[in-house]
Amino acid sequence: MSFASQCALVTGAAGFIGSHVVDRLLAMGVTVVGYDNLSTGQERFLRHLDGNPRFRLVRGDILDEAALPAAMAGVDFVFHLAANADVRGGQRNPNIDLEQNTVGTHRVLEAMRKTGVRRIAFTSSATVYGEPTVFPTPEDCPLIQTSTYGASKAAAEEFIEAYCEFYDFQAWMFRFVSFLGERYPHGVVFDFLKKLRATPGELEILGDGTARKSYLHVTDALDGFFTAISKADGAKSIFNVGNTEYLDVRAVADVICESAGARGVRYRFTGGARGWKGDSPFVHLDISRLQSLGWRPQLTIPEAIRRTVAYLQANEWLLGARK
């Protein structure tokens, strides 16, 4: 698999996905500039790169109109992953998704325009589809927003498309399901493990347990990213990145409890089809567009869950790092 870049900048480099992108790029021989304000990212995810001459971490915010272009000096590709990733947080703070996801993406695009960088890979989200009626959900499905997070990601996509038209950018945009794997810092596996630590005999589950979700291991996701970037050469490409399977939340809880060695756990459901407003009760993406390029997920969802549980149990510091 070929990836043509001498030096790439990764926003959100100290995050779950971003740190894996950094590792993959370095393994490919690419020089990497990591850019992160460390508001949620973990420097420990990058500590193994201390002393690596092809990696540099810049502590900065994507909203900083001076620092971001300065960090792009000599860069020829941008992986834009920095964002607010808390879907529920947008309800408490209506400005955060707009500022961090939409305005932040615009600042990245402007920094690229000013520095002459013309290629960008952007991590969007399956939430842009809201609550679709077609499953598996294809890329041409209408985007109907049910959360400020999804709206902010959809708006960011539109800005990227505009820069592709106005300024001859080339973009790869990835709408993905929830990722699992090593360095996993939040989400259902993380939340359930924390709850099991607090109350070993009982697990609170938001909703009624029937919500069906698709998940993907981060290594499979990165294989998908780089397959698309290497093989899709259009001015703007949009790909779903997901799995061929899905599990309901109760089944996810079963795998987590089994993997964690928690037996006889009683589930307590809060009720309702959704865990919170904006939580789609069924997420299952059509991945045939990416599959047509030769990509296939290698790990099943239960396998990905087990690997995630094993990592978190071996790195308990992470369970306490996020409040």
C-alpha positions as CSV (number, residue, x, y, z in Angstrom):
1,M,0.0,0.0,0.0
2,S,1.6,3.3,-1.1
3,F,1.1,6.6,0.5
4,A,2.8,9.6,-1.1
5,S,3.9,12.1,1.6
6,Q,7.2,13.3,2.9
7,C,5.9,15.1,5.9
8,A,2.3,15.0,7.4
9,L,0.7,17.0,10.1
10,V,-1.8,15.2,12.4
11,T,-4.2,17.3,14.5
12,G,-5.3,15.6,17.6
13,A,-2.1,13.6,17.5
14,A,-2.2,12.6,21.2
15,G,-5.7,11.2,21.0
16,F,-6.9,7.6,20.6
17,I,-7.1,7.6,16.8
18,G,-4.6,10.3,16.2
19,S,-1.8,8.6,18.0
20,H,-2.4,5.4,16.0
21,V,-2.2,7.5,12.8
22,V,1.1,9.0,13.9
23,D,2.5,5.5,14.5
24,R,1.3,4.2,11.1
25,L,2.8,7.2,9.3
26,L,6.1,6.8,11.0
27,A,6.1,3.1,10.1
28,M,5.6,4.1,6.5
29,G,8.7,6.4,6.6
30,V,6.8,9.6,6.7
31,T,8.0,12.5,8.9
32,V,5.2,13.6,11.3
33,V,4.3,16.8,13.0
34,G,1.8,16.1,15.8
35,Y,-0.5,19.0,16.8
36,D,-2.6,18.8,20.0
37,N,-3.7,21.1,22.8
38,L,-3.8,18.1,25.2
39,S,-7.2,19.0,26.4
40,T,-8.3,15.4,26.1
41,G,-5.3,13.8,24.4
42,Q,-2.7,11.9,26.4
43,E,1.0,12.5,26.0
44,R,1.6,9.0,27.3
45,F,0.2,7.7,24.0
46,L,3.2,9.3,22.3
47,R,5.9,8.7,24.9
48,H,7.4,5.8,23.0
49,L,8.3,8.3,20.3
50,D,10.6,10.4,22.6
51,G,13.8,10.9,20.7
52,N,12.4,9.9,17.3
53,P,14.0,12.3,14.8
54,R,11.1,12.0,12.5
55,F,8.4,13.1,15.0
56,R,7.7,16.4,16.6
57,L,4.8,17.3,18.9
58,V,3.5,20.9,18.8
59,R,1.3,21.9,21.7
60,G,-1.3,24.1,20.2
61,D,-5.0,24.7,19.6
62,I,-6.5,24.4,16.1
63,L,-8.3,27.7,16.7
64,D,-4.9,29.5,17.1
65,E,-4.6,31.3,13.8
66,A,-0.8,31.9,14.3
67,A,0.4,28.7,15.8
68,L,-1.4,26.3,13.4
69,P,0.1,27.7,10.1
70,A,3.5,27.8,11.7
71,A,3.3,24.1,12.6
72,M,2.4,23.4,8.9
73,A,5.8,24.6,7.5
74,G,7.2,22.0,5.3
75,V,4.1,19.7,5.5
76,D,2.4,18.2,2.4
77,F,-0.5,16.3,3.9
78,V,-2.9,17.0,6.8
79,F,-4.8,14.4,8.9
80,H,-7.4,16.4,10.7
81,L,-8.6,14.5,13.7
82,A,-8.8,17.1,16.5
83,A,-12.4,17.6,17.6
84,N,-14.8,17.5,20.4
85,A,-15.7,13.8,20.5
86,D,-18.3,13.9,23.3
87,V,-21.7,13.7,21.4
88,R,-23.7,14.2,24.7
89,G,-21.5,17.2,25.6
90,G,-23.1,19.3,22.9
91,Q,-26.3,19.3,24.8
92,R,-24.7,20.8,27.9
93,N,-22.6,23.3,25.9
94,P,-24.1,24.2,22.5
95,N,-21.0,26.1,21.4
96,I,-18.4,23.4,21.8
97,D,-19.3,21.5,18.7
98,L,-19.5,24.6,16.5
99,E,-16.2,25.9,17.8
100,Q,-14.1,22.8,18.0
101,N,-15.5,20.8,15.0
102,T,-16.8,23.4,12.5
103,V,-14.8,26.5,13.1
104,G,-11.8,24.4,14.0
105,T,-11.9,22.6,10.7
106,H,-12.2,26.0,8.9
107,R,-9.1,27.2,10.7
108,V,-7.3,24.0,9.5
109,L,-8.4,24.7,6.0
110,E,-7.3,28.3,6.1
111,A,-3.9,27.3,7.5
112,M,-3.5,24.9,4.6
113,R,-4.5,27.5,2.1
114,K,-2.0,30.0,3.5
115,T,0.9,27.4,3.6
116,G,0.2,25.7,0.3
117,V,-0.9,22.3,1.6
118,R,-3.6,20.9,-0.6
119,R,-4.4,17.4,0.7
120,I,-6.4,16.5,3.8
121,A,-7.9,13.4,5.4
122,F,-10.8,14.3,7.7
123,T,-12.5,12.1,10.3
124,S,-16.2,12.8,10.1
125,S,-18.8,10.5,11.8
126,A,-21.7,8.2,11.2
127,T,-23.7,10.7,13.3
128,V,-24.1,12.9,10.2
129,Y,-26.8,10.5,9.1
130,G,-28.9,11.2,12.2
131,E,-31.5,8.5,12.3
132,P,-31.6,7.1,8.8
133,T,-34.3,4.7,7.5
134,V,-32.0,2.7,5.2
135,F,-29.7,0.0,6.5
136,P,-26.9,-0.6,5.9
137,T,-26.7,3.2,5.4
138,P,-24.9,4.3,2.2
139,E,-22.8,7.4,1.7
140,D,-25.5,9.0,-0.5
141,C,-28.2,8.7,2.3
142,P,-29.6,12.2,3.2
143,L,-28.0,13.8,6.2
144,I,-30.7,14.6,8.8
145,Q,-29.2,16.1,12.0
146,T,-30.3,14.9,15.4
147,S,-27.3,16.4,17.4
148,T,-25.1,19.4,17.3
149,Y,-22.2,17.0,17.0
150,G,-23.5,15.5,13.8
151,A,-24.4,18.9,12.5
152,S,-20.9,20.2,13.2
153,K,-19.3,17.3,11.4
154,A,-21.6,17.7,8.4
155,A,-20.9,21.4,8.2
156,A,-17.1,20.7,8.4
157,E,-17.5,18.3,5.4
158,E,-19.2,21.0,3.5
159,F,-16.4,23.5,4.2
160,I,-13.9,20.9,3.0
161,E,-15.8,20.3,-0.2
162,A,-15.9,24.1,-0.8
163,Y,-12.1,24.3,-0.5
164,C,-11.8,21.4,-2.9
165,E,-13.8,23.5,-5.4
166,F,-12.4,27.0,-4.6
167,Y,-8.7,26.1,-3.9
168,D,-8.1,22.8,-5.6
169,F,-7.8,20.8,-2.4
170,Q,-7.9,17.0,-2.5
171,A,-9.9,15.5,0.4
172,W,-10.7,12.1,1.8
173,M,-13.6,12.2,4.4
174,F,-14.4,9.2,6.6
175,R,-17.7,8.7,8.2
176,F,-17.2,6.0,10.8
177,V,-18.8,4.0,13.5
178,S,-17.4,3.8,17.1
179,F,-13.8,2.6,17.1
180,L,-12.3,0.2,19.7
181,G,-8.8,-0.9,20.5
182,E,-5.7,0.0,22.4
183,R,-5.6,3.6,23.9
184,Y,-9.4,3.6,23.8
185,P,-10.3,6.6,26.1
186,H,-14.1,6.9,26.2
187,G,-17.3,5.2,25.0
188,V,-19.3,2.1,25.9
189,V,-16.5,-0.3,26.8
190,F,-14.7,2.4,28.9
191,D,-18.0,3.5,30.6
192,F,-19.0,-0.1,31.4
193,L,-15.7,-1.0,32.9
194,K,-15.7,2.1,35.1
195,K,-19.2,1.2,36.3
196,L,-18.2,-2.4,37.0
197,R,-15.3,-1.1,39.1
198,A,-17.6,1.1,41.1
199,T,-20.4,-1.5,41.5
200,P,-19.0,-5.0,40.7
201,G,-22.4,-6.8,41.0
202,E,-24.5,-4.3,38.9
203,L,-24.2,-2.6,35.6
204,E,-26.3,0.4,34.7
205,I,-27.1,0.5,31.0
206,L,-28.6,3.6,29.4
207,G,-31.7,2.9,27.4
208,D,-33.4,-0.6,27.3
209,G,-30.5,-2.6,25.9
210,T,-32.0,-3.0,22.4
211,A,-30.0,-0.3,20.6
212,R,-27.9,-1.9,17.9
213,K,-24.5,-0.5,17.1
214,S,-21.6,-1.4,14.8
215,Y,-18.0,-1.1,16.0
216,L,-14.6,-1.4,14.4
217,H,-11.1,-2.0,15.7
218,V,-8.8,1.0,15.2
219,T,-6.2,-1.0,13.2
220,D,-8.9,-2.1,10.7
221,A,-10.0,1.5,10.5
222,L,-6.5,2.7,9.7
223,D,-6.2,0.1,7.0
224,G,-9.4,1.5,5.6
225,F,-8.1,5.1,5.7
226,F,-4.9,4.4,3.9
227,T,-6.5,2.1,1.4
228,A,-8.8,4.9,0.4
229,I,-6.1,7.6,0.3
230,S,-3.9,5.3,-1.8
231,K,-6.5,4.2,-4.3
232,A,-9.2,6.9,-4.5
233,D,-7.8,9.8,-6.5
234,G,-10.8,12.1,-6.9
235,A,-10.9,15.7,-5.8
236,K,-13.2,14.7,-2.9
237,S,-14.0,11.3,-1.7
238,I,-16.4,10.2,1.1
239,F,-16.2,6.8,2.6
240,N,-18.1,5.0,5.3
241,V,-15.8,3.1,7.6
242,G,-17.6,0.4,9.6
243,N,-18.2,-3.3,10.0
244,T,-20.3,-5.9,8.3
245,E,-21.9,-6.8,11.7
246,Y,-23.5,-5.1,14.7
247,L,-24.5,-6.0,18.3
248,D,-27.2,-4.8,20.5
249,V,-26.1,-3.0,23.7
250,R,-27.0,-6.0,25.9
251,A,-24.8,-8.3,23.9
252,V,-22.0,-5.7,24.1
253,A,-22.4,-5.8,27.9
254,D,-22.2,-9.6,27.9
255,V,-18.9,-9.6,26.0
256,I,-17.5,-6.9,28.3
257,C,-18.5,-8.7,31.5
258,E,-17.1,-12.0,30.2
259,S,-13.8,-10.4,29.1
260,A,-13.4,-8.6,32.4
261,G,-14.1,-11.7,34.4
262,A,-17.2,-10.2,35.9
263,R,-19.8,-12.9,36.6
264,G,-23.3,-12.8,37.9
265,V,-23.7,-9.1,37.0
266,R,-27.2,-7.7,37.2
267,Y,-28.1,-5.3,34.4
268,R,-30.1,-2.2,35.4
269,F,-31.7,-0.4,32.4
270,T,-32.6,3.2,32.5
271,G,-35.4,2.7,29.8
272,G,-36.2,4.0,26.4
273,A,-34.8,3.2,23.0
274,R,-32.0,5.9,23.3
275,G,-29.3,6.3,25.9
276,W,-29.6,10.1,25.4
277,K,-31.0,12.7,23.0
278,G,-29.2,12.4,19.6
279,D,-28.3,8.7,20.3
280,S,-29.3,6.8,17.2
281,P,-30.9,3.4,18.1
282,F,-29.4,1.7,15.1
283,V,-26.0,2.4,13.5
284,H,-25.0,0.1,10.6
285,L,-23.1,1.6,7.7
286,D,-22.8,0.3,4.1
287,I,-19.1,-0.2,3.6
288,S,-19.3,-1.5,0.0
289,R,-17.6,1.6,-1.4
290,L,-14.5,1.1,0.6
291,Q,-14.7,-2.7,0.2
292,S,-14.6,-2.2,-3.6
293,L,-11.0,-0.9,-3.1
294,G,-10.0,-4.2,-1.6
295,W,-10.4,-3.4,2.2
296,R,-12.0,-5.8,4.6
297,P,-12.3,-5.6,8.4
298,Q,-10.2,-8.4,10.0
299,L,-11.5,-8.4,13.6
300,T,-15.1,-9.2,14.7
301,I,-16.8,-6.9,17.1
302,P,-16.4,-9.3,20.1
303,E,-12.7,-9.7,19.3
304,A,-12.3,-5.9,19.2
305,I,-14.1,-5.6,22.5
306,R,-11.9,-8.2,24.2
307,R,-8.8,-6.5,23.0
308,T,-10.1,-3.2,24.3
309,V,-11.0,-4.6,27.7
310,A,-7.5,-6.3,28.0
311,Y,-5.8,-3.0,27.2
312,L,-7.8,-1.0,29.7
313,Q,-7.3,-3.6,32.4
314,A,-3.5,-3.5,31.8
315,N,-3.6,0.4,31.7
316,E,-5.9,1.3,34.6
317,W,-4.5,4.8,34.7
318,L,-6.6,5.6,31.6
319,L,-9.8,4.7,33.4
320,G,-9.0,7.5,35.9
321,A,-7.7,10.0,33.4
322,R,-11.1,11.0,32.1
323,K,-13.7,12.4,34.4
